[in-house]
Amino acid sequence: MPASQGLFRASMRELLDLYNLRKAVIRQRLSGFRSLRKTSKDKIFAELCFCLCTPQSKAKAGAKAIHLLEKERLLECGTHAQISRTLKKAGVRFHNNKSRFIIAARKCFSPSFIPTRDAEMTYSKILQTRDLLVKNIKGMGYKEASHFLRNIGCGGELAILDVHILKNMKRLKIIRSIPKSITRKQYLLMEKKLKAFSKKAGIPLDELDLLLWSKETGEVFK
């Protein structure tokens, strides 16, 4: 057996063992995401802002920032300076730009973007919603839009291709290399490859995302 094939099999065994260990926690977290979709528009908007905060920043820093902004009601009416200062305090990188993104999103985001009834939750509708978010929300690319939709229970079939996921995709030979920048076409192609892998591994895509993320960070977060 070639050495590379042996390493791949070892990686797969490790992944499946970790999945069996964390499956219950992952499913519990996904259940919480699904319940968020049926909460208030303010909570949904807060989750959108969290996803705007996460690029090149730690997820926990983004979560801390949103908690502080909600506590002071700054998501609804805070100025650029107030929001930027809070993001910086929480450890969010590029806080000035992300403050501007939040204020711009506040003006144009509508909960009507989001499917709310189970009958609306078709795959084609979710893809349309993702495209709509990317087109209308400044600072939101396909990764962030997928993250947001997953976190409100709408993105079970979407891939969140952040650095943690891409590293594991390369390790598992799903992709050959990690691109420096990702076009829409590349994103959709890599998403398709990860979906095929999830089916082969017997792990639903949303569960696989949290599994790979936790494999890199040591915990199941969001």
Buried (B, 14 or more C-beta within 10 A) or exposed (E): EEEEEEEBEEBBEEBBEBBEEBBEEBBEBBEEBBEBBEEEEEBBBBBBBBBBBBBEBBBBBBBBBBBBBBEBEBBEEBEEEBBBBBBBEBBBBBBBBBBBBBBBBBEEBEEEBBBBEEEEBEEEEBBEBBEBBBEBBBBBBBBBBBBBBBBBBBBBBBBBBBEBBBBBBEBBBBBEEEEEEBEEEBBBEBBEBBBEBBEEBEBBBBBBBBBBBBBEEEEBEB
